Amino acid sequence: MQHAPTRSGPVNGEGGIRQTRTDRPFLHVLADTSDKLSGVCAILEEKFTIAGERLDADSRLSQTPAAIVIRAELRDVDNIAAIKKRAGKLAKARKRIFLLEHASHVCISQAYALGATLVLPSTVSRTRLLAALADPADGPSTSSGDTSQPDNAATAIASMFTAVTLGQPLDVDGTKEAGRQIADRIIQHGLTEWLMTVRRHHEGTYQHCLLVTGVAIDFGLSLGVGRTDLERLYSAAMFHDIGKAQIPLAILDKPGRLDAAERALIETHPAAGYEFLKGHDGISPEILDAVRHHHEYLDGSGYPDALCAESIGDIVRILTISDIFAALIEHRHYKPTMPRAEAYNILCGMNGKLEKALVHSFKQVALSR
């Protein structure tokens, strides 16, 4: 396929496009078919200057784009090979958005391994895609201007989920190292910067795990926990939802209320995560306890073991508060993000379920850190 001549207008039948506007951010679009390429370019051409090509063409990208959007089937080895051939050019773009034809843990992990900074379903709305590209490509960057740590952590989480799905050994040390990097970033830049960056660059279950880890780390720091307990805390947070790898993403990321069967399936994840992790070296009893029991409540109304107050450890109590808060403030494309003050008020209303003194101590983390 030959790249189309420079022009402004729709994609040609060969799948090449170039818009001549130079006063707008420059984007590059890659796809595995002409129809997919045309569809993505049609969404973006009103806001951006675009160059596009099919993955089966020779790469002709010379200018470094503000962002690259890739829509392709990642179960196709030829597509993966074609993306890898462009790895050096991809790495130069600040934002690398993959639109996945098949949203599975394995495909999401593959996207991050190929350099994705954000993974979205191919059916994502025009509004969501434009928002992901417009922020911060044509505006102020975050305080650190560095998304490498969220990307590294998301890759670790995606790889962890894939290990469960495929029955492969888990990279325990790599996952813990990703947690340590998050802790270092929060110590340097604060929790608010982490929350903003994660919500900007990640979706669904992976976003949730990153948010929980950040909140738990900052909560631990605010409480003055020692280095060993902080490592246990961020490791537990990174691993806490690993059992969800056995649950379809369509259920995990479903908009709206789950039905009874779906809710029952979701509630299997703490025990499933515990069972998977207990055979691995480097997973302490405290981490296993937190993974299994992060949905337990002091009044015995939680799951899977209906534990009561005296049976619930400190790490679990901290993680449970962090998990609930993170779930409340997540960004989902189908609902507005809940303000942190409102989320904290919900925690305060969970009388008898959460440790009151810890909820009080969490106020600074929730509202001002």
N, C-alpha and C positions, 0 to 999 in steps of 0.2 A: 504494500500500500504506500502511495506517495502522500506526503503531508500536503494539505491544501494550501493554495497560495494565500498570502496575507490579505485579509478582507474582513468586513463586518457582515454578519448574516448567519443563516442557519448552517448546520453541519452538512457537508456534502456526503454523497453515498459512500465514499471511501472511509469516512470517519474522521476526517481532519478538519480543524477549525482554527481560525486566528482572528481575533477582533483587533481593530486598529486603534481603539480608544487608549490613550496613554495617561488619562487623568484619573484612572481608577486602579485599584489593586489588581495585580496580574496573577491569575490562577492557571494551573495546568490540570487537565482532566484526562484520566486514563480509563479505558473500559475494554472489556473483552468482545464486545459486539458493537456494530454501528448504531443499532437502536438504543442501546444503553448509553452510549456516548452522546447521542443526540438528546436523549431525555435529560441527562445531567446538565448539558450545556444550555438547554432551553430554560432551565431553572436559574442558572447563574448569569446568563449573558446580560440581563438588565442591570446588574450591580457590579460586574467585574469584567476586566479584559481577560479573554480566555484563549489559551492554546490547548488543543486536544488531539489525542491520537489513540489508536487502538493498540492493545498490548502486543498484537502480532506484527506490528510495524517496527521498523528500525527507529530507535529513539532519536528525535531531532530537537529535543529541548535544549536551548542554549542559554536562555535568560533564567535567572533564579526566581521562581515564583514565590509569592507570599504564602501560598498554600497549594497543596496537591490533593485532588479528590480522585479516588479510585473506586470504580464500581466493577466488581468482577466476582466470579465464582471461585472461591478459594479451595474448593475440593478438586479443582482441575490443576494437575501438576504443571501443565504448560503455562498457565496463568501465573503460578507461583514463581516459576523459573523466569518469566518475562519481567516480573516485578523485581526479582533479585538482581537482574541485569541492570536495572535502573537505580540500584541501592544508593550509589554515590550521589546521584542527582536528587533522589528523594530526601536524603539526609540534610540537604541544604535548605529545604523548605521548613519554615517554623511550624506549620500545621500540615498534618498528613491524615486526611479523613478517609477512612475505608467504609464504603457502603456495601454491606454483605448481602449476598443473595440467599445465603443459608445461615441463619443465626444460631450457631451451636457453640458450646464451650471450645470445641476443637478449632473451629473456624475463627473465633474471636482470638484465641491464643495465637493462631497462625498470623492474623493481622498484626498483632502487637509485635510478634517476632520479625515481621517484615518492616517494622518501623512506624506503625500507626500511632498517632497521638490521640485519636478519637475514633471509635468504632460505632457506626449507626446501621440500622437495618436499611436495605435498599428501598423500602417502602416509606422511609421517613418523609415527613411533610416538607414542603418548600420552605415554610416559615422556619422550621427547626434547622434545616441545613443552612439557610442564609444567616440565621443567628449564630450558628457555630462558626461560620466563616468570618462574619463581620466583627466578632468579638474574640480576640483583640487585634485581628489582622490590620484593621484600619483605625485603631484607637490606641489609647495608652496601654502599655503592658502592665503585668502585675508587678508588685514591688520588687520581686527578685528577677523577673523576666526569664525565669528558668523553669521549663516544664519537664526536664529530664527525670527528676525524681518521681513525680506522679506517673510518668511513662514507665520507668523501671519497676515501680511498685505494681502498676496495673499488669505489666508483663508477668511479674512473679505470681500474681493472683490468677491470671488466666492460665499460666502453666500449671499451677497447683490444681485448678479445676480440671484441666485436661488430663493430668496424671490420674485423678480419680476416675474420670470417664473411661480412660483406656486401660486402667489397671496397671499403671506404670509407677516406678519408684518416685517418691516425692523429694524434691530438692529442699530439704529442711533448712540447711544453712543459707541457701540463696534467699529463701522467704524471710528468714530472720534478718538477713543483711538488708533487705528492702525495708523492713520495719525500722531498723536502726537508722537508715537514711532519712526516713520520714521524721523520726525523733530529732535528728540533727537539724533538719529544715525547720521544724516547728520551734526548736530552741532559738534558731537564728532569726526567723521571720514571723513567728506567731501563728496561732490557730486560724485566725480570720483569713490570712493569706492562703493557707492550705485549703480551707473550705471553698474559697472562691475559685482557686485553680482547679481543684478536683471537679467541682460542679460544672466548670466551663469545658473541661476536656474529657469527661467520662460519663457513661450512662449506666443505668440499671444496677444489677447486682454487683458489678465491679466498682461502680461509684460508691455504693453502700459500704463495701469492705474498706475502701480507702478513707471514707469519712469516719467510720467507726474507729479505725486505727488512729487517725489524727486526733479525734476527740478523746479517746482513751489515753493517748500519750499526754495530751495537755492536762487532762484531769489528774493523771499520776504526777506530773510535774508540779501542779498546783498544790497537791497534797504533800509534796516533799518526799515521795517514795524513793528508796535507794536504787542504785543502778541495777542490781539484780532483779528487784521487783519490777522496775520499769521495762527491762528486757522481757520478763515473763508477760507483762501486760501487753506490750506491742506484739509479741509473738502470738499470744492468745487472740488478740484482735485480728491479726492477719489470717489466722487459721479458723476463726470462730464459725464461719459459714461454709466451710469446705464441704459439709454434707449436702449442700444445695447443688453440688455438681451432679447429683443423681436425679435432680428434678428438672424437667424441661424448662427452657428459658421462657417459653410461651406462658407458663404458669408463674414463674418467678417475676417476670416483668409485665404481668397482665394489668392493664388499666382497670380500675374499678374493683369491686368486692369479689373475693374468691367464694366459690360455692363450698359446700361441706366437704366434698371429696377432695377438692383442691387444697383446702385448709388442712385436712388430715395429712395429705401428702407433704405439705410444707412442714408440718410439725414433726416429721420424721428426721429432719436434717441434723439436729443436735446429736442424736444417738448415732446416726450414720457417720457423721464426722468423727465422733469419738472412736467408733469401731475401725475406721480407716487409719486414724493417726496412731492408735495404741500399739501398732506393730512397728513403728518407726523409731529409730534411735534419735536422740536429741530432743524428744518431746517429753517435758517433765510432767509429773503428776499434776502440778498446779495448772499447766496449760490444758491438759486433758480434761481436768475438772471444769475449767472455764468453757471449753468447747461444748461439753455435754450439758452444762447447766446454765448457760447465759439467758435462757428463757424461764428460769425458775423465779418465783416470787416469795417474799418472806411469809406470806399468809398461806402458802401451800397450793396456790391456784395455778402455778406454772407447769411446764412440761420439760422433759419427759418423765421425771421421777417424782413430781409433786413434793419437792423438798420444802421444809419449813426453815425458819430463821436460823436456828442453831446449826443446821447442816450446810449452810451456804457460806462459802469462804469470801475473804475480802476481795480477791482478784475478780471473782465472779460478780460481786456486788457492784464494783466499779465498772466492769465491762457491760453489765446489764443496763445501767443508766446511760452509758455511752452509746450503746446499741439503739436504745429507744430514741434518744435525742437525735442521733444521726438519721434514723429512719424518718423522723418527723421533718427534718430540714432538707432532705434530699431534693434535688431538682428532677422532676419528671415532666416530660413534654406534654402530658395530658392533665397536669394540675399545677397551680402556682406553688412556688416554694414557700413553706411556712416560715414566718419570721421567728428568729431565735427566741425572743421573749415569749411568744405564744407557745412554742415548744416547751420552754422551761415551765410555764404555768401548767401544762399538761402533766409534766413530771411531778410537780408539787401536788397535783390532785390525785396522784396514785397512792393514797393513804393506805398504809398497811402492807403494800406490795414492795416498796423500795425503802431502803434505810433513810430515815428522815434526816439524820445528821449529814449523811453523804449528799443527799439532794441539796441541802442547804449549802454545803461546801462547793457544790457544782455550780452555784449561781454565777460566780465570777467567770468560770469557763464558758458557761452558756451565753452570757450577756456581753462580756467586755474583753475577753482575751483574743 
